[in-house]
Amino acid sequence: MPTHVERPAAPLAQSMSASPVAPPPPDYNARCRAMADNRVDDAKQLGASAADLAKVQQDVYRDCMAQSARPTQ
């Protein structure tokens, strides 16, 4: 009959001392492109002209990137 051997648990301080891995920075370019594409889809459904669609996409992307580049407080 095998005997049960208990081993002490690893000290909590050692497992907590490792610095947490920071998440990668947000991909503002992809996020702003997706937002602009969504606005273009909305404008298409409302019957916007091709020129208006291009302007909406450019304006939304530019504004989104400008807001994303602001430092946070």
All heavy atoms as TSV, in Angstrom:
chain	resi	resn	atom	element	x	y	z
A	1	MET	N	N	0.837	-1.164	0.000
A	1	MET	CA	C	0.000	0.000	0.000
A	1	MET	C	C	0.894	1.244	0.000
A	1	MET	O	O	1.681	1.451	0.911
A	1	MET	CB	C	-0.868	-0.068	1.251
A	1	MET	CG	C	-1.692	1.099	1.478
A	1	MET	SD	S	-2.632	0.657	2.934
A	1	MET	CE	C	-3.966	1.612	2.844
A	2	PRO	N	N	0.777	2.104	-1.054
A	2	PRO	CA	C	1.629	3.301	-1.129
A	2	PRO	C	C	1.202	4.319	-0.089
A	2	PRO	O	O	0.029	4.462	0.217
A	2	PRO	CB	C	1.424	3.827	-2.538
A	2	PRO	CG	C	0.246	3.127	-3.087
A	2	PRO	CD	C	-0.032	1.924	-2.243
A	3	THR	N	N	2.190	4.987	0.433
A	3	THR	CA	C	1.893	6.024	1.419
A	3	THR	C	C	1.745	7.362	0.718
A	3	THR	O	O	2.389	7.633	-0.294
A	3	THR	CB	C	3.009	6.117	2.473
A	3	THR	OG1	O	4.215	6.406	1.803
A	3	THR	CG2	C	3.117	4.850	3.267
A	4	HIS	N	N	0.895	8.179	1.273
A	4	HIS	CA	C	0.644	9.508	0.702
A	4	HIS	C	C	1.678	10.481	1.265
A	4	HIS	O	O	1.825	10.613	2.463
A	4	HIS	CB	C	-0.773	9.959	1.056
A	4	HIS	CG	C	-1.110	11.309	0.524
A	4	HIS	ND1	N	-1.299	11.542	-0.813
A	4	HIS	CD2	C	-1.269	12.499	1.145
A	4	HIS	CE1	C	-1.580	12.810	-0.998
A	4	HIS	NE2	N	-1.564	13.417	0.183
A	5	VAL	N	N	2.379	11.167	0.372
A	5	VAL	CA	C	3.385	12.135	0.794
A	5	VAL	C	C	2.903	13.519	0.391
A	5	VAL	O	O	2.649	13.778	-0.786
A	5	VAL	CB	C	4.753	11.835	0.142
A	5	VAL	CG1	C	5.777	12.877	0.531
A	5	VAL	CG2	C	5.215	10.439	0.499
A	6	GLU	N	N	2.772	14.384	1.374
A	6	GLU	CA	C	2.358	15.757	1.075
A	6	GLU	C	C	3.586	16.626	0.915
A	6	GLU	O	O	4.520	16.533	1.693
A	6	GLU	CB	C	1.477	16.300	2.196
A	6	GLU	CG	C	0.131	15.637	2.225
A	6	GLU	CD	C	-0.822	16.352	3.157
A	6	GLU	OE1	O	-0.682	17.569	3.347
A	6	GLU	OE2	O	-1.708	15.676	3.686
A	7	ARG	N	N	3.560	17.443	-0.108
A	7	ARG	CA	C	4.661	18.368	-0.342
A	7	ARG	C	C	4.173	19.767	-0.024
A	7	ARG	O	O	3.030	20.108	-0.325
A	7	ARG	CB	C	5.114	18.285	-1.794
A	7	ARG	CG	C	5.720	16.932	-2.114
A	7	ARG	CD	C	6.413	16.968	-3.466
A	7	ARG	NE	N	7.130	15.738	-3.670
A	7	ARG	CZ	C	6.663	14.688	-4.345
A	7	ARG	NH1	N	5.478	14.748	-4.893
A	7	ARG	NH2	N	7.385	13.605	-4.472
A	8	PRO	N	N	5.034	20.575	0.546
A	8	PRO	CA	C	4.599	21.950	0.854
A	8	PRO	C	C	4.332	22.717	-0.441
A	8	PRO	O	O	4.990	22.513	-1.460
A	8	PRO	CB	C	5.770	22.543	1.621
A	8	PRO	CG	C	6.936	21.685	1.304
A	8	PRO	CD	C	6.392	20.320	0.949
A	9	ALA	N	N	3.341	23.592	-0.384
A	9	ALA	CA	C	3.001	24.422	-1.547
A	9	ALA	C	C	4.101	25.437	-1.767
A	9	ALA	O	O	4.808	25.839	-0.848
A	9	ALA	CB	C	1.672	25.121	-1.318
A	10	ALA	N	N	4.240	25.870	-3.013
A	10	ALA	CA	C	5.232	26.892	-3.339
A	10	ALA	C	C	4.865	28.172	-2.609
A	10	ALA	O	O	3.686	28.519	-2.497
A	10	ALA	CB	C	5.268	27.138	-4.836
A	11	PRO	N	N	5.840	28.885	-2.109
A	11	PRO	CA	C	5.533	30.139	-1.409
A	11	PRO	C	C	4.802	31.106	-2.337
A	11	PRO	O	O	5.143	31.246	-3.506
A	11	PRO	CB	C	6.906	30.686	-1.024
A	11	PRO	CG	C	7.847	29.548	-1.156
A	11	PRO	CD	C	7.249	28.589	-2.130
A	12	LEU	N	N	3.806	31.757	-1.802
A	12	LEU	CA	C	2.987	32.684	-2.579
A	12	LEU	C	C	3.795	33.880	-3.055
A	12	LEU	O	O	3.602	34.372	-4.149
A	12	LEU	CB	C	1.795	33.156	-1.733
A	12	LEU	CG	C	0.768	34.029	-2.419
A	12	LEU	CD1	C	0.205	33.320	-3.648
A	12	LEU	CD2	C	-0.344	34.389	-1.477
A	13	ALA	N	N	4.751	34.323	-2.273
A	13	ALA	CA	C	5.544	35.498	-2.628
A	13	ALA	C	C	6.323	35.269	-3.920
A	13	ALA	O	O	6.464	36.170	-4.733
A	13	ALA	CB	C	6.489	35.861	-1.499
A	14	GLN	N	N	6.809	34.069	-4.131
A	14	GLN	CA	C	7.572	33.795	-5.354
A	14	GLN	C	C	6.675	33.854	-6.582
A	14	GLN	O	O	7.055	34.403	-7.598
A	14	GLN	CB	C	8.235	32.424	-5.269
A	14	GLN	CG	C	9.456	32.400	-4.404
A	14	GLN	CD	C	10.101	31.017	-4.403
A	14	GLN	OE1	O	9.478	30.027	-4.792
A	14	GLN	NE2	N	11.337	30.950	-3.950
A	15	SER	N	N	5.491	33.290	-6.488
A	15	SER	CA	C	4.625	33.278	-7.657
A	15	SER	C	C	4.060	34.663	-7.948
A	15	SER	O	O	3.729	34.973	-9.079
A	15	SER	CB	C	3.501	32.265	-7.484
A	15	SER	OG	O	2.702	32.634	-6.386
A	16	MET	N	N	3.952	35.533	-6.945
A	16	MET	CA	C	3.402	36.860	-7.140
A	16	MET	C	C	4.471	37.884	-7.536
A	16	MET	O	O	4.165	38.979	-7.947
A	16	MET	CB	C	2.707	37.345	-5.860
A	16	MET	CG	C	1.523	36.489	-5.457
A	16	MET	SD	S	0.191	36.557	-6.637
A	16	MET	CE	C	-0.502	38.127	-6.182
A	17	SER	N	N	5.744	37.538	-7.374
A	17	SER	CA	C	6.800	38.509	-7.613
A	17	SER	C	C	7.057	38.761	-9.103
A	17	SER	O	O	7.625	39.774	-9.460
A	17	SER	CB	C	8.095	38.068	-6.935
A	17	SER	OG	O	8.578	36.890	-7.557
A	18	ALA	N	N	6.676	37.847	-9.966
A	18	ALA	CA	C	6.895	38.047	-11.394
A	18	ALA	C	C	6.048	39.219	-11.867
A	18	ALA	O	O	4.879	39.341	-11.531
A	18	ALA	CB	C	6.534	36.790	-12.164
A	19	SER	N	N	6.663	40.115	-12.627
A	19	SER	CA	C	5.926	41.287	-13.090
A	19	SER	C	C	4.892	40.855	-14.121
A	19	SER	O	O	5.169	40.031	-14.983
A	19	SER	CB	C	6.882	42.320	-13.676
A	19	SER	OG	O	7.567	41.772	-14.768
A	20	PRO	N	N	3.691	41.406	-14.023
A	20	PRO	CA	C	2.655	41.031	-14.987
A	20	PRO	C	C	3.013	41.534	-16.383
A	20	PRO	O	O	3.645	42.576	-16.526
A	20	PRO	CB	C	1.408	41.726	-14.459
A	20	PRO	CG	C	1.905	42.824	-13.601
A	20	PRO	CD	C	3.242	42.379	-13.064
A	21	VAL	N	N	2.605	40.789	-17.361
A	21	VAL	CA	C	2.881	41.157	-18.746
A	21	VAL	C	C	1.859	42.204	-19.169
A	21	VAL	O	O	0.663	42.005	-19.030
A	21	VAL	CB	C	2.795	39.915	-19.664
A	21	VAL	CG1	C	2.987	40.303	-21.116
A	21	VAL	CG2	C	3.811	38.888	-19.237
A	22	ALA	N	N	2.349	43.320	-19.640
A	22	ALA	CA	C	1.465	44.395	-20.085
A	22	ALA	C	C	0.790	43.994	-21.387
A	22	ALA	O	O	1.409	43.367	-22.244
A	22	ALA	CB	C	2.261	45.673	-20.283
A	23	PRO	N	N	-0.483	44.344	-21.535
A	23	PRO	CA	C	-1.154	44.016	-22.797
A	23	PRO	C	C	-0.540	44.835	-23.927
A	23	PRO	O	O	0.010	45.913	-23.698
A	23	PRO	CB	C	-2.600	44.443	-22.538
A	23	PRO	CG	C	-2.523	45.459	-21.453
A	23	PRO	CD	C	-1.335	45.085	-20.618
A	24	PRO	N	N	-0.615	44.317	-25.140
A	24	PRO	CA	C	-0.060	45.080	-26.260
A	24	PRO	C	C	-0.832	46.376	-26.439
A	24	PRO	O	O	-2.008	46.466	-26.075
A	24	PRO	CB	C	-0.264	44.144	-27.458
A	24	PRO	CG	C	-1.368	43.237	-27.052
A	24	PRO	CD	C	-1.279	43.094	-25.566
A	25	PRO	N	N	-0.176	47.381	-26.978
A	25	PRO	CA	C	-0.890	48.648	-27.193
A	25	PRO	C	C	-2.020	48.447	-28.201
A	25	PRO	O	O	-1.934	47.587	-29.074
A	25	PRO	CB	C	0.187	49.575	-27.746
A	25	PRO	CG	C	1.237	48.678	-28.280
A	25	PRO	CD	C	1.178	47.418	-27.472
A	26	PRO	N	N	-3.079	49.212	-28.068
A	26	PRO	CA	C	-4.203	49.056	-29.002
A	26	PRO	C	C	-3.777	49.393	-30.427
A	26	PRO	O	O	-2.937	50.258	-30.641
A	26	PRO	CB	C	-5.250	50.037	-28.504
A	26	PRO	CG	C	-4.660	50.773	-27.361
A	26	PRO	CD	C	-3.310	50.230	-27.077
A	27	ASP	N	N	-4.374	48.712	-31.371
A	27	ASP	CA	C	-4.106	48.967	-32.786
A	27	ASP	C	C	-5.102	50.024	-33.255
A	27	ASP	O	O	-6.186	49.714	-33.733
A	27	ASP	CB	C	-4.257	47.682	-33.593
A	27	ASP	CG	C	-3.870	47.856	-35.057
A	27	ASP	OD1	O	-3.576	49.002	-35.475
A	27	ASP	OD2	O	-3.853	46.850	-35.777
A	28	TYR	N	N	-4.724	51.295	-33.056
A	28	TYR	CA	C	-5.630	52.384	-33.391
A	28	TYR	C	C	-5.945	52.430	-34.886
A	28	TYR	O	O	-7.057	52.760	-35.280
A	28	TYR	CB	C	-5.047	53.731	-32.952
A	28	TYR	CG	C	-4.972	53.875	-31.462
A	28	TYR	CD1	C	-3.760	54.071	-30.816
A	28	TYR	CD2	C	-6.116	53.813	-30.682
A	28	TYR	CE1	C	-3.689	54.210	-29.442
A	28	TYR	CE2	C	-6.060	53.936	-29.314
A	28	TYR	CZ	C	-4.845	54.140	-28.693
A	28	TYR	OH	O	-4.789	54.264	-27.342
A	29	ASN	N	N	-4.962	52.099	-35.714
A	29	ASN	CA	C	-5.184	52.132	-37.150
A	29	ASN	C	C	-6.317	51.175	-37.536
A	29	ASN	O	O	-7.243	51.562	-38.247
A	29	ASN	CB	C	-3.884	51.781	-37.887
A	29	ASN	CG	C	-4.025	51.903	-39.386
A	29	ASN	OD1	O	-4.612	52.849	-39.885
A	29	ASN	ND2	N	-3.477	50.936	-40.097
A	30	ALA	N	N	-6.248	49.949	-37.047
A	30	ALA	CA	C	-7.279	48.959	-37.385
A	30	ALA	C	C	-8.627	49.349	-36.787
A	30	ALA	O	O	-9.672	49.220	-37.436
A	30	ALA	CB	C	-6.861	47.580	-36.892
A	31	ARG	N	N	-8.610	49.849	-35.553
A	31	ARG	CA	C	-9.856	50.237	-34.884
A	31	ARG	C	C	-10.527	51.393	-35.623
A	31	ARG	O	O	-11.734	51.377	-35.858
A	31	ARG	CB	C	-9.556	50.639	-33.446
A	31	ARG	CG	C	-10.779	50.949	-32.622
A	31	ARG	CD	C	-10.412	51.254	-31.186
A	31	ARG	NE	N	-9.713	52.514	-31.050
A	31	ARG	CZ	C	-10.305	53.674	-30.784
A	31	ARG	NH1	N	-11.605	53.716	-30.631
A	31	ARG	NH2	N	-9.606	54.771	-30.672
A	32	CYS	N	N	-9.734	52.383	-36.021
A	32	CYS	CA	C	-10.295	53.543	-36.713
A	32	CYS	C	C	-10.769	53.190	-38.119
A	32	CYS	O	O	-11.772	53.717	-38.600
A	32	CYS	CB	C	-9.278	54.681	-36.733
A	32	CYS	SG	S	-8.983	55.391	-35.092
A	33	ARG	N	N	-10.041	52.295	-38.791
A	33	ARG	CA	C	-10.498	51.849	-40.114
A	33	ARG	C	C	-11.833	51.124	-40.009
A	33	ARG	O	O	-12.731	51.335	-40.830
A	33	ARG	CB	C	-9.473	50.914	-40.747
A	33	ARG	CG	C	-8.510	51.673	-41.539
A	33	ARG	CD	C	-7.900	50.966	-42.693
A	33	ARG	NE	N	-6.689	51.700	-42.984
A	33	ARG	CZ	C	-6.675	52.870	-43.593
A	33	ARG	NH1	N	-7.773	53.403	-44.008
A	33	ARG	NH2	N	-5.558	53.507	-43.795
A	34	ALA	N	N	-11.955	50.266	-39.002
A	34	ALA	CA	C	-13.214	49.531	-38.816
A	34	ALA	C	C	-14.357	50.497	-38.519
A	34	ALA	O	O	-15.469	50.344	-39.039
A	34	ALA	CB	C	-13.058	48.510	-37.693
A	35	MET	N	N	-14.091	51.497	-37.693
A	35	MET	CA	C	-15.124	52.484	-37.372
A	35	MET	C	C	-15.537	53.251	-38.618
A	35	MET	O	O	-16.731	53.459	-38.873
A	35	MET	CB	C	-14.622	53.453	-36.307
A	35	MET	CG	C	-15.667	54.445	-35.859
A	35	MET	SD	S	-15.056	55.661	-34.678
A	35	MET	CE	C	-14.677	54.615	-33.297
A	36	ALA	N	N	-14.558	53.656	-39.416
A	36	ALA	CA	C	-14.861	54.395	-40.650
A	36	ALA	C	C	-15.649	53.522	-41.619
A	36	ALA	O	O	-16.610	54.002	-42.246
A	36	ALA	CB	C	-13.561	54.882	-41.290
A	37	ASP	N	N	-15.268	52.255	-41.728
A	37	ASP	CA	C	-15.996	51.340	-42.617
A	37	ASP	C	C	-17.446	51.168	-42.158
A	37	ASP	O	O	-18.361	51.103	-42.986
A	37	ASP	CB	C	-15.302	49.984	-42.681
A	37	ASP	CG	C	-13.977	50.043	-43.427
A	37	ASP	OD1	O	-13.718	51.040	-44.142
A	37	ASP	OD2	O	-13.175	49.087	-43.285
A	38	ASN	N	N	-17.648	51.100	-40.849
A	38	ASN	CA	C	-19.016	50.979	-40.330
A	38	ASN	C	C	-19.840	52.217	-40.650
A	38	ASN	O	O	-21.014	52.111	-41.007
A	38	ASN	CB	C	-18.997	50.736	-38.819
A	38	ASN	CG	C	-18.518	49.351	-38.475
A	38	ASN	OD1	O	-18.595	48.436	-39.279
A	38	ASN	ND2	N	-18.009	49.195	-37.268
A	39	ARG	N	N	-19.231	53.387	-40.544
A	39	ARG	CA	C	-19.956	54.623	-40.860
A	39	ARG	C	C	-20.298	54.682	-42.351
A	39	ARG	O	O	-21.361	55.163	-42.732
A	39	ARG	CB	C	-19.127	55.860	-40.481
A	39	ARG	CG	C	-18.912	56.049	-39.021
A	39	ARG	CD	C	-20.214	56.279	-38.274
A	39	ARG	NE	N	-20.065	56.737	-36.922
A	39	ARG	CZ	C	-19.664	56.002	-35.903
A	39	ARG	NH1	N	-19.333	54.752	-36.091
A	39	ARG	NH2	N	-19.587	56.496	-34.689
A	40	VAL	N	N	-19.383	54.186	-43.193
A	40	VAL	CA	C	-19.646	54.152	-44.635
A	40	VAL	C	C	-20.817	53.212	-44.926
A	40	VAL	O	O	-21.696	53.539	-45.733
A	40	VAL	CB	C	-18.381	53.740	-45.416
A	40	VAL	CG1	C	-18.701	53.383	-46.861
A	40	VAL	CG2	C	-17.353	54.859	-45.369
A	41	ASP	N	N	-20.844	52.063	-44.258
A	41	ASP	CA	C	-21.968	51.138	-44.452
A	41	ASP	C	C	-23.292	51.796	-44.058
A	41	ASP	O	O	-24.303	51.645	-44.752
A	41	ASP	CB	C	-21.759	49.857	-43.641
A	41	ASP	CG	C	-20.656	48.978	-44.194
A	41	ASP	OD1	O	-20.285	49.146	-45.388
A	41	ASP	OD2	O	-20.154	48.120	-43.444
A	42	ASP	N	N	-23.263	52.532	-42.946
A	42	ASP	CA	C	-24.473	53.252	-42.519
A	42	ASP	C	C	-24.889	54.278	-43.567
A	42	ASP	O	O	-26.074	54.400	-43.897
A	42	ASP	CB	C	-24.236	53.960	-41.179
A	42	ASP	CG	C	-24.041	52.997	-40.025
A	42	ASP	OD1	O	-24.384	51.797	-40.166
A	42	ASP	OD2	O	-23.535	53.440	-38.979
A	43	ALA	N	N	-23.914	55.024	-44.088
A	43	ALA	CA	C	-24.215	56.053	-45.084
A	43	ALA	C	C	-24.744	55.428	-46.375
A	43	ALA	O	O	-25.641	55.996	-47.023
A	43	ALA	CB	C	-22.969	56.891	-45.361
A	44	LYS	N	N	-24.209	54.268	-46.748
A	44	LYS	CA	C	-24.705	53.571	-47.953
A	44	LYS	C	C	-26.180	53.223	-47.783
A	44	LYS	O	O	-26.973	53.385	-48.709
A	44	LYS	CB	C	-23.926	52.269	-48.189
A	44	LYS	CG	C	-22.613	52.431	-48.880
A	44	LYS	CD	C	-21.969	51.066	-49.073
A	44	LYS	CE	C	-20.551	51.193	-49.554
A	44	LYS	NZ	N	-19.893	49.867	-49.672
A	45	GLN	N	N	-26.526	52.726	-46.598
A	45	GLN	CA	C	-27.920	52.347	-46.355
A	45	GLN	C	C	-28.849	53.554	-46.401
A	45	GLN	O	O	-30.033	53.424	-46.700
A	45	GLN	CB	C	-28.046	51.645	-45.009
A	45	GLN	CG	C	-27.382	50.281	-44.986
A	45	GLN	CD	C	-27.429	49.624	-43.618
A	45	GLN	OE1	O	-28.043	50.146	-42.686
A	45	GLN	NE2	N	-26.787	48.475	-43.504
A	46	LEU	N	N	-28.295	54.732	-46.132
A	46	LEU	CA	C	-29.095	55.950	-46.182
A	46	LEU	C	C	-29.082	56.596	-47.563
A	46	LEU	O	O	-29.693	57.645	-47.772
A	46	LEU	CB	C	-28.585	56.953	-45.138
A	46	LEU	CG	C	-28.759	56.508	-43.689
A	46	LEU	CD1	C	-28.041	57.457	-42.750
A	46	LEU	CD2	C	-30.236	56.408	-43.342
A	47	GLY	N	N	-28.368	55.969	-48.518
A	47	GLY	CA	C	-28.379	56.442	-49.900
A	47	GLY	C	C	-27.375	57.526	-50.223
A	47	GLY	O	O	-27.596	58.318	-51.137
A	48	ALA	N	N	-26.269	57.594	-49.506
A	48	ALA	CA	C	-25.253	58.618	-49.766
A	48	ALA	C	C	-24.570	58.374	-51.105
A	48	ALA	O	O	-24.448	57.239	-51.566
A	48	ALA	CB	C	-24.218	58.624	-48.648
A	49	SER	N	N	-24.111	59.463	-51.711
A	49	SER	CA	C	-23.399	59.366	-52.992
A	49	SER	C	C	-21.981	58.827	-52.752
A	49	SER	O	O	-21.486	58.807	-51.612
A	49	SER	CB	C	-23.319	60.737	-53.660
A	49	SER	OG	O	-22.463	61.579	-52.902
A	50	ALA	N	N	-21.317	58.423	-53.824
A	50	ALA	CA	C	-19.957	57.897	-53.718
A	50	ALA	C	C	-19.003	58.944	-53.145
A	50	ALA	O	O	-18.129	58.621	-52.330
A	50	ALA	CB	C	-19.467	57.417	-55.085
A	51	ALA	N	N	-19.180	60.194	-53.548
A	51	ALA	CA	C	-18.320	61.263	-53.029
A	51	ALA	C	C	-18.544	61.448	-51.526
A	51	ALA	O	O	-17.587	61.639	-50.763
A	51	ALA	CB	C	-18.595	62.569	-53.774
A	52	ASP	N	N	-19.803	61.386	-51.113
A	52	ASP	CA	C	-20.104	61.514	-49.684
A	52	ASP	C	C	-19.538	60.334	-48.896
A	52	ASP	O	O	-19.048	60.514	-47.779
A	52	ASP	CB	C	-21.614	61.619	-49.452
A	52	ASP	CG	C	-22.181	62.958	-49.881
A	52	ASP	OD1	O	-21.407	63.939	-49.985
A	52	ASP	OD2	O	-23.407	63.025	-50.120
A	53	LEU	N	N	-19.613	59.148	-49.461
A	53	LEU	CA	C	-19.070	57.965	-48.783
A	53	LEU	C	C	-17.568	58.113	-48.546
A	53	LEU	O	O	-17.070	57.812	-47.460
A	53	LEU	CB	C	-19.350	56.696	-49.593
A	53	LEU	CG	C	-20.812	56.290	-49.740
A	53	LEU	CD1	C	-20.927	55.080	-50.662
A	53	LEU	CD2	C	-21.440	56.008	-48.393
A	54	ALA	N	N	-16.873	58.598	-49.568
A	54	ALA	CA	C	-15.422	58.783	-49.444
A	54	ALA	C	C	-15.113	59.835	-48.380
A	54	ALA	O	O	-14.201	59.653	-47.565
A	54	ALA	CB	C	-14.824	59.189	-50.784
A	55	LYS	N	N	-15.883	60.911	-48.378
A	55	LYS	CA	C	-15.653	61.963	-47.381
A	55	LYS	C	C	-15.943	61.455	-45.966
A	55	LYS	O	O	-15.182	61.736	-45.040
A	55	LYS	CB	C	-16.512	63.185	-47.696
A	55	LYS	CG	C	-16.296	64.311	-46.696
A	55	LYS	CD	C	-16.756	65.626	-47.238
A	55	LYS	CE	C	-16.627	66.776	-46.273
A	55	LYS	NZ	N	-15.520	66.808	-45.390
A	56	VAL	N	N	-17.027	60.723	-45.802
A	56	VAL	CA	C	-17.361	60.169	-44.485
A	56	VAL	C	C	-16.231	59.273	-43.997
A	56	VAL	O	O	-15.788	59.386	-42.848
A	56	VAL	CB	C	-18.693	59.384	-44.538
A	56	VAL	CG1	C	-18.880	58.514	-43.306
A	56	VAL	CG2	C	-19.870	60.329	-44.694
A	57	GLN	N	N	-15.751	58.409	-44.875
A	57	GLN	CA	C	-14.693	57.482	-44.474
A	57	GLN	C	C	-13.421	58.229	-44.066
A	57	GLN	O	O	-12.829	57.952	-43.029
A	57	GLN	CB	C	-14.393	56.492	-45.590
A	57	GLN	CG	C	-13.444	55.392	-45.161
A	57	GLN	CD	C	-13.338	54.287	-46.184
A	57	GLN	OE1	O	-13.450	54.545	-47.383
A	57	GLN	NE2	N	-13.142	53.072	-45.724
A	58	GLN	N	N	-13.025	59.188	-44.868
A	58	GLN	CA	C	-11.812	59.959	-44.564
A	58	GLN	C	C	-11.962	60.762	-43.278
A	58	GLN	O	O	-11.064	60.789	-42.439
A	58	GLN	CB	C	-11.474	60.898	-45.728
A	58	GLN	CG	C	-11.018	60.180	-46.970
A	58	GLN	CD	C	-10.948	61.108	-48.173
A	58	GLN	OE1	O	-11.234	62.300	-48.075
A	58	GLN	NE2	N	-10.574	60.561	-49.320
A	59	ASP	N	N	-13.100	61.428	-43.123
A	59	ASP	CA	C	-13.317	62.275	-41.950
A	59	ASP	C	C	-13.367	61.456	-40.658
A	59	ASP	O	O	-12.763	61.829	-39.648
A	59	ASP	CB	C	-14.598	63.091	-42.098
A	59	ASP	CG	C	-14.490	64.187	-43.155
A	59	ASP	OD1	O	-13.356	64.456	-43.635
A	59	ASP	OD2	O	-15.536	64.765	-43.506
A	60	VAL	N	N	-14.089	60.350	-40.692
A	60	VAL	CA	C	-14.212	59.521	-39.495
A	60	VAL	C	C	-12.851	58.936	-39.124
A	60	VAL	O	O	-12.458	58.954	-37.955
A	60	VAL	CB	C	-15.262	58.400	-39.692
A	60	VAL	CG1	C	-15.202	57.393	-38.570
A	60	VAL	CG2	C	-16.656	58.995	-39.802
A	61	TYR	N	N	-12.114	58.455	-40.108
A	61	TYR	CA	C	-10.795	57.875	-39.830
A	61	TYR	C	C	-9.862	58.945	-39.257
A	61	TYR	O	O	-9.202	58.719	-38.244
A	61	TYR	CB	C	-10.192	57.278	-41.105
A	61	TYR	CG	C	-8.810	56.722	-40.884
A	61	TYR	CD1	C	-8.639	55.492	-40.290
A	61	TYR	CD2	C	-7.680	57.444	-41.248
A	61	TYR	CE1	C	-7.369	54.975	-40.064
A	61	TYR	CE2	C	-6.410	56.943	-41.029
A	61	TYR	CZ	C	-6.268	55.704	-40.439
A	61	TYR	OH	O	-5.008	55.210	-40.203
A	62	ARG	N	N	-9.823	60.112	-39.878
A	62	ARG	CA	C	-8.945	61.183	-39.412
A	62	ARG	C	C	-9.296	61.611	-37.985
A	62	ARG	O	O	-8.424	61.747	-37.125
A	62	ARG	CB	C	-9.027	62.377	-40.360
A	62	ARG	CG	C	-8.045	63.509	-39.995
A	62	ARG	CD	C	-8.265	64.764	-40.818
A	62	ARG	NE	N	-9.549	65.373	-40.478
A	62	ARG	CZ	C	-10.563	65.523	-41.326
A	62	ARG	NH1	N	-10.445	65.152	-42.577
A	62	ARG	NH2	N	-11.704	66.072	-40.939
A	63	ASP	N	N	-10.576	61.800	-37.728
A	63	ASP	CA	C	-11.008	62.213	-36.388
A	63	ASP	C	C	-10.695	61.134	-35.347
A	63	ASP	O	O	-10.258	61.447	-34.236
A	63	ASP	CB	C	-12.503	62.532	-36.377
A	63	ASP	CG	C	-12.845	63.779	-37.174
A	63	ASP	OD1	O	-11.921	64.556	-37.508
A	63	ASP	OD2	O	-14.039	63.973	-37.473
A	64	CYS	N	N	-10.921	59.913	-35.695
A	64	CYS	CA	C	-10.645	58.806	-34.773
A	64	CYS	C	C	-9.155	58.748	-34.436
A	64	CYS	O	O	-8.784	58.620	-33.262
A	64	CYS	CB	C	-11.111	57.492	-35.390
A	64	CYS	SG	S	-10.757	56.035	-34.390
A	65	MET	N	N	-8.310	58.855	-35.441
A	65	MET	CA	C	-6.862	58.801	-35.196
A	65	MET	C	C	-6.409	59.997	-34.369
A	65	MET	O	O	-5.561	59.859	-33.484
A	65	MET	CB	C	-6.097	58.740	-36.517
A	65	MET	CG	C	-6.216	57.402	-37.238
A	65	MET	SD	S	-5.610	55.999	-36.291
A	65	MET	CE	C	-3.852	56.263	-36.382
A	66	ALA	N	N	-6.982	61.164	-34.620
A	66	ALA	CA	C	-6.610	62.356	-33.854
A	66	ALA	C	C	-6.990	62.186	-32.378
A	66	ALA	O	O	-6.234	62.561	-31.488
A	66	ALA	CB	C	-7.292	63.590	-34.440
A	67	GLN	N	N	-8.146	61.610	-32.117
A	67	GLN	CA	C	-8.582	61.391	-30.739
A	67	GLN	C	C	-7.778	60.277	-30.072
A	67	GLN	O	O	-7.529	60.329	-28.876
A	67	GLN	CB	C	-10.066	61.060	-30.692
A	67	GLN	CG	C	-10.940	62.229	-31.060
A	67	GLN	CD	C	-12.408	61.867	-31.086
A	67	GLN	OE1	O	-12.802	60.801	-30.658
A	67	GLN	NE2	N	-13.217	62.770	-31.607
A	68	SER	N	N	-7.376	59.299	-30.841
A	68	SER	CA	C	-6.613	58.166	-30.288
A	68	SER	C	C	-5.204	58.562	-29.917
A	68	SER	O	O	-4.602	57.966	-29.024
A	68	SER	CB	C	-6.577	57.014	-31.302
A	68	SER	OG	O	-7.873	56.564	-31.573
A	69	ALA	N	N	-4.666	59.573	-30.576
A	69	ALA	CA	C	-3.285	59.985	-30.339
A	69	ALA	C	C	-3.148	60.891	-29.122
A	69	ALA	O	O	-2.042	61.151	-28.672
A	69	ALA	CB	C	-2.743	60.701	-31.566
A	70	ARG	N	N	-4.261	61.346	-28.563
A	70	ARG	CA	C	-4.216	62.230	-27.395
A	70	ARG	C	C	-3.673	61.468	-26.192
A	70	ARG	O	O	-4.045	60.317	-25.962
A	70	ARG	CB	C	-5.607	62.733	-27.045
A	70	ARG	CG	C	-6.137	63.710	-28.026
A	70	ARG	CD	C	-7.475	64.220	-27.556
A	70	ARG	NE	N	-8.100	64.985	-28.589
A	70	ARG	CZ	C	-9.378	65.315	-28.601
A	70	ARG	NH1	N	-10.158	64.917	-27.628
A	70	ARG	NH2	N	-9.883	66.010	-29.598
A	71	PRO	N	N	-2.825	62.101	-25.420
A	71	PRO	CA	C	-2.347	61.441	-24.205
A	71	PRO	C	C	-3.486	61.321	-23.188
A	71	PRO	O	O	-4.308	62.223	-23.074
A	71	PRO	CB	C	-1.244	62.361	-23.686
A	71	PRO	CG	C	-1.499	63.681	-24.317
A	71	PRO	CD	C	-2.237	63.414	-25.608
A	72	THR	N	N	-3.492	60.214	-22.468
A	72	THR	CA	C	-4.513	60.024	-21.439
A	72	THR	C	C	-4.047	60.656	-20.133
A	72	THR	O	O	-2.861	60.751	-19.866
A	72	THR	CB	C	-4.787	58.527	-21.216
A	72	THR	OG1	O	-3.557	57.902	-20.853
A	72	THR	CG2	C	-5.351	57.895	-22.456
A	73	GLN	N	N	-4.997	61.087	-19.354
A	73	GLN	CA	C	-4.641	61.737	-18.085
A	73	GLN	C	C	-4.937	60.827	-16.930
A	73	GLN	O	O	-5.756	60.054	-16.876
A	73	GLN	CB	C	-5.422	63.029	-17.928
A	73	GLN	CG	C	-5.013	64.037	-18.958
A	73	GLN	CD	C	-5.778	65.356	-18.780
A	73	GLN	OE1	O	-6.565	65.517	-17.879
A	73	GLN	NE2	N	-5.519	66.278	-19.672
